[in-house]
């Protein structure tokens, strides 16, 4: 079996996480 590639994380989402680092666990991904 071929291992699944890791999910692509857009830079916008990384920036979004950086904007709310303390809420990372409670804010769902914006997609």
QUIWOCOR-V998491 format. One record per residue. N is the residue number from 1. RES is the residue in one small letter. SS is DSSP state (@ for helix, = for strand, . for the rest). NEAR is the number of other ideal C-beta (glycine too) atoms within 10 Angstrom. Layout:
BEGIN
<<N/RES/SS/NEAR> <N/RES/SS/NEAR>>
END
This chain:
BEGIN
<<1/x/./3> <2/x/./4> <3/x/./5> <4/x/./6> <5/x/./6> <6/x/./6> <7/x/./6> <8/x/./6> <9/x/./11> <10/x/./11> <11/x/@/7> <12/x/@/10> <13/x/@/13> <14/x/@/10> <15/x/@/9> <16/x/@/15> <17/x/@/14> <18/x/@/9> <19/x/@/9> <20/x/./10> <21/x/@/7> <22/x/@/7> <23/x/@/9> <24/x/./10> <25/x/./5> <26/x/./7> <27/x/./12> <28/x/./5> <29/x/./10> <30/x/./8> <31/x/./8>>
END
